[in-house]
Amino acid sequence: MSTRLVQILHEEYGRRVALVNESELHLLSTYRSIYKLALAAIETCTPLGELLSTDLSGIVLNYDEVYSLKSAWRFLPSFDHPEVLSACHVSGCANAHTGSREGRPIAPPWFAKGNGAHLRAHGEALTIPKFAAGGAEEIELAGIWVIAPDGFPFLVGLTPGNEFCDPAIEAADPRMRSHGKLRTCAIGPEIAIDGEFSDVHGSVRIERSDEVVWSREVKTGTPTTQFSLNEVAESLFRYDAHRIPGDAYVHYLGGSVCRYNEGIRMEPGDHVTIEWNGFGRPLRNVIARE
């Protein structure tokens, strides 16, 4: 298993970062966000794992209790910019899973999805706006980067993601595809700081009134996607405006299945659960409509 972290929040104690150790969460002492931890690693040229191992506070929480959403702690997105929402850019790969790397474009196509204001955590709702035509889950992993002072994109890690979107608006009018991507989306609950984007297997299920109405086995990673993680980064960060020091990036790496394509429509109250082997506990969100 990879080295995994969570970000959690308490009304009295504020936000904290914790190292996952099976059924325990070991709180860090100095670093209250993974963003700040990444900046410190860049500044000191210290590997993330080594840096966090010297910052354990000795305070341990019961992970089962926190994960069940019944404790005073709640989850934050597994990564964010703790001070400036607009400095965390959210984007994603387009048409990443085709089953073949032959005939692919020169660079991975991608789309903008918004900023940190769109990010939701494990246990939070993904919202279908009043004006939307619908909503659908997108089962993916997301790459997390922070731009170093020299403009170099520093890869923080990989995290499970639900790139929630509105495919119905695109189906009605293909010109509206970009509008259908501007939706709330989820990442977490854990981020793997040394996870590999290679032959990753997982699963997704949709529950309605405690009944599983749809489920699939899924996979992602370099053998499945058209592009490697390095190729995705080269495409995304080729632009000067995407290499502003201190900016953060959450980039969804593409999904292969979606129940919308099978004629099943999302309803308020549905729960979406996404799990990737090696990336910690499942990400679970409820669907809501304004």
C-alpha distance (Angstrom), angle and dihedral (degrees) to the residues before:
residue distance angle dihedral
M1 . . .
S2 3.78 . .
T3 3.81 127.5 .
R4 3.79 105.6 -89.0
L5 3.79 135.0 -171.0
V6 3.80 136.3 -169.3
Q7 3.79 133.2 -159.1
I8 3.80 115.7 -140.0
L9 3.80 136.9 174.1
H10 3.82 134.4 -145.7
E11 3.80 125.4 -172.1
E12 3.81 91.7 -132.6
Y13 3.81 103.1 30.7
G14 3.80 99.4 35.7
R15 3.78 125.4 -143.4
R16 3.79 122.3 -19.3
V17 3.79 140.1 177.7
A18 3.80 118.7 -133.2
L19 3.78 135.1 -168.6
V20 3.81 113.1 -130.4
N21 3.80 115.8 -127.4
E22 3.82 107.4 171.6
S23 3.85 104.6 -80.5
E24 3.81 94.4 -0.9
L25 3.78 135.7 79.6
H26 3.82 114.0 -152.9
L27 3.80 109.3 -157.5
L28 3.79 119.4 -136.9
S29 3.77 117.3 -128.8
T30 3.81 108.4 -147.3
Y31 3.78 106.3 22.0
R32 3.81 115.7 70.1
S33 3.82 95.5 177.6
I34 3.79 134.7 34.9
Y35 3.80 86.7 -130.1
K36 3.82 90.5 62.6
L37 3.79 90.6 44.0
A38 3.81 89.9 54.2
L39 3.81 92.3 48.9
A40 3.82 90.0 51.6
A41 3.80 90.7 50.1
I42 3.80 90.0 51.6
E43 3.81 93.5 46.9
T44 3.82 95.3 47.6
C45 3.83 96.6 35.3
T46 3.80 87.3 -126.3
P47 3.82 123.5 144.1
L48 3.80 112.0 -109.3
G49 3.80 93.1 -121.5
E50 3.78 92.5 53.0
L51 3.79 92.7 46.8
L52 3.79 95.9 52.0
S53 3.82 93.6 44.1
T54 3.82 89.1 64.5
D55 3.81 93.1 48.2
L56 3.81 102.8 58.5
S57 3.81 110.5 134.4
G58 3.80 98.3 -155.6
I59 3.82 90.5 -118.1
V60 3.81 111.6 125.5
L61 3.82 127.1 -168.6
N62 3.77 129.3 -163.1
Y63 3.82 103.4 -106.9
D64 3.80 94.2 -161.4
E65 3.79 90.2 58.7
V66 3.80 94.2 46.7
Y67 3.79 93.5 44.8
S68 3.80 92.0 52.0
L69 3.83 87.8 61.1
K70 3.80 90.4 -127.2
S71 3.81 98.4 111.3
A72 3.80 131.0 80.8
W73 3.80 88.1 -103.0
R74 3.80 119.4 84.3
F75 3.77 130.8 -171.3
L76 3.77 125.8 -102.4
P77 3.82 120.1 -160.1
S78 3.80 106.7 -72.5
F79 3.81 87.6 -110.5
D80 3.79 134.5 16.6
H81 3.77 143.3 142.6
P82 3.83 100.9 -95.0
E83 3.81 95.4 -153.3
V84 3.83 111.5 27.2
L85 3.82 119.0 37.4
S86 3.80 92.6 -168.8
A87 3.83 91.2 55.8
C88 3.81 89.9 65.6
H89 3.80 107.3 78.4
V90 3.81 119.5 -158.3
S91 3.81 119.6 -157.8
G92 3.78 141.2 142.5
C93 3.80 148.1 -151.6
A94 3.79 118.2 -96.6
N95 3.81 122.3 -141.3
A96 3.79 91.8 -6.6
H97 3.82 97.7 152.8
T98 3.80 113.5 61.1
G99 3.79 101.9 136.5
S100 3.79 91.6 -117.2
R101 3.78 137.4 62.7
E102 3.80 90.8 -154.7
G103 3.76 118.3 107.7
R104 3.79 93.1 12.4
P105 3.84 121.0 152.8
I106 3.79 119.4 -97.6
A107 3.81 93.1 -105.3
P108 3.81 131.0 26.0
P109 3.82 109.9 -96.0
W110 3.78 114.1 -127.6
F111 3.80 141.5 176.4
A112 3.80 137.2 -148.3
K113 3.80 115.2 -113.0
G114 3.79 103.1 179.5
N115 3.79 134.4 -96.5
G116 3.78 141.5 -71.3
A117 3.80 91.2 -61.1
H118 3.82 88.1 71.7
L119 3.81 95.7 54.8
R120 3.80 120.5 106.5
A121 3.79 130.6 -173.2
H122 3.78 135.0 -133.2
G123 3.80 107.9 -66.6
E124 3.80 95.9 21.2
A125 3.79 126.9 114.4
L126 3.78 126.1 -99.5
T127 3.78 106.4 -145.2
I128 3.79 131.6 -142.3
P129 3.84 105.1 -151.5
K130 3.80 121.6 -129.8
F131 3.81 91.4 -110.0
A132 3.82 95.1 47.6
A133 3.79 124.1 110.4
G134 3.79 91.9 -143.1
G135 3.78 144.6 -54.5
A136 3.79 139.3 -110.4
E137 3.78 139.3 -176.9
E138 3.82 122.3 -113.8
I139 3.80 113.6 -160.1
E140 3.79 110.0 -146.8
L141 3.77 150.3 131.3
A142 3.80 117.0 -114.0
G143 3.79 126.9 -145.8
I144 3.80 116.6 -137.3
W145 3.81 122.4 -151.1
V146 3.82 137.2 174.1
I147 3.80 120.3 -161.6
A148 3.81 111.3 -123.5
P149 3.83 123.1 -138.6
D150 3.82 89.5 -97.4
G151 3.82 91.7 53.9
F152 3.81 95.0 -103.9
P153 3.84 115.6 140.5
F154 3.81 107.0 -122.8
L155 3.81 113.2 -154.5
V156 3.81 108.4 -134.3
G157 3.79 97.5 -179.9
L158 3.80 148.0 -83.9
T159 3.79 128.4 -72.3
P160 3.83 136.1 -176.3
G161 3.78 112.4 -100.0
N162 3.78 144.6 -172.0
E163 3.81 106.2 -152.2
F164 3.79 91.5 -161.8
C165 3.80 112.2 -163.5
D166 3.82 145.7 154.4
P167 3.83 110.3 -104.4
A168 3.81 91.1 167.5
I169 3.80 92.6 69.5
E170 3.82 90.0 52.6
A171 3.80 91.6 46.8
A172 3.80 89.3 55.3
D173 3.81 93.4 46.1
P174 3.85 121.8 4.1
R175 3.80 89.5 -155.5
M176 3.82 88.3 69.0
R177 3.82 95.5 61.1
S178 3.79 93.6 110.0
H179 3.82 90.5 52.0
G180 3.79 90.4 53.2
K181 3.80 90.0 57.0
L182 3.83 95.1 56.1
R183 3.80 95.7 90.4
T184 3.76 139.6 114.8
C185 3.81 112.0 -81.9
A186 3.78 135.9 -176.9
I187 3.79 137.9 -128.8
G188 3.78 131.2 178.9
P189 2.88 152.7 -24.0
E190 3.82 85.3 -162.7
I191 3.79 135.4 20.2
A192 3.81 119.4 -151.4
I193 3.79 108.9 -143.9
D194 3.80 92.4 -166.7
G195 3.80 101.2 29.7
E196 3.79 119.9 139.3
F197 3.81 123.9 -130.0
S198 3.78 91.7 -142.9
D199 3.82 129.1 112.9
V200 3.80 96.1 -26.1
H201 3.81 117.7 178.3
G202 3.76 127.1 -160.8
S203 3.78 147.7 140.3
V204 3.79 142.7 -121.0
R205 3.79 131.4 -158.0
I206 3.79 135.7 -178.9
E207 3.79 119.1 -147.7
R208 3.79 125.9 -164.2
S209 3.80 118.6 -176.0
D210 3.83 89.1 -12.9
E211 3.81 91.6 -54.5
V212 3.81 122.7 115.3
V213 3.81 104.8 -124.7
W214 3.81 97.8 172.6
S215 3.80 137.2 9.2
R216 3.78 138.2 166.5
E217 3.78 141.1 -179.9
V218 3.80 110.1 -121.1
K219 3.77 138.8 -173.1
T220 3.77 138.2 -168.9
G221 3.78 140.1 169.6
T222 3.77 136.0 94.6
P223 3.85 96.4 -47.0
T224 3.81 90.0 54.2
T225 3.79 103.5 35.9
Q226 3.78 127.9 66.6
F227 3.79 93.1 -125.2
S228 3.79 138.1 43.9
L229 3.79 121.8 -124.9
N230 3.80 90.1 -105.9
E231 3.80 91.4 52.9
V232 3.80 90.5 50.3
A233 3.81 90.7 51.3
E234 3.80 92.7 47.3
S235 3.79 90.2 54.3
L236 3.80 96.6 44.0
F237 3.80 96.9 45.1
R238 3.81 99.6 40.8
Y239 3.81 87.8 97.7
D240 3.80 120.1 85.1
A241 3.81 90.8 -139.5
H242 3.82 88.7 59.8
R243 3.78 93.4 56.9
I244 3.80 101.5 60.9
P245 3.84 108.1 143.1
G246 3.78 112.6 -106.7
D247 3.80 96.5 20.5
A248 3.80 118.4 126.7
Y249 3.81 130.7 -145.9
V250 3.80 133.5 -154.3
H251 3.81 107.0 -172.1
Y252 3.81 121.3 -178.1
L253 3.79 109.3 -140.3
G254 3.80 100.3 -148.8
G255 3.80 137.5 -84.9
S256 3.79 133.5 -125.8
V257 3.81 104.7 -158.4
C258 3.78 137.2 39.4
R259 3.77 127.6 170.4
Y260 3.80 90.7 -137.4
N261 3.82 87.7 71.8
E262 3.80 88.8 57.7
G263 3.79 93.6 54.8
I264 3.82 96.5 -102.9
R265 3.80 114.1 131.9
M266 3.79 129.1 -149.7
E267 3.80 119.6 -112.6
P268 3.81 129.8 -165.6
G269 3.79 109.4 -94.7
D270 3.81 94.6 33.2
H271 3.80 114.5 134.1
V272 3.81 120.7 -142.4
T273 3.81 117.7 -158.1
I274 3.82 120.8 -170.6
E275 3.80 125.1 -175.3
W276 3.81 130.8 179.2
N277 3.81 120.2 -168.7
G278 3.80 110.1 -113.3
F279 3.81 94.7 16.3
G280 3.77 101.0 89.7
R281 3.76 133.6 -113.7
P282 3.81 122.0 -2.4
L283 3.78 123.5 -84.5
R284 3.81 109.6 -125.4
N285 3.80 127.3 -174.3
V286 3.79 136.4 168.2
I287 3.80 122.4 -133.1
A288 3.82 118.3 -124.9
R289 3.80 134.9 177.8
E290 3.77 125.6 -145.6
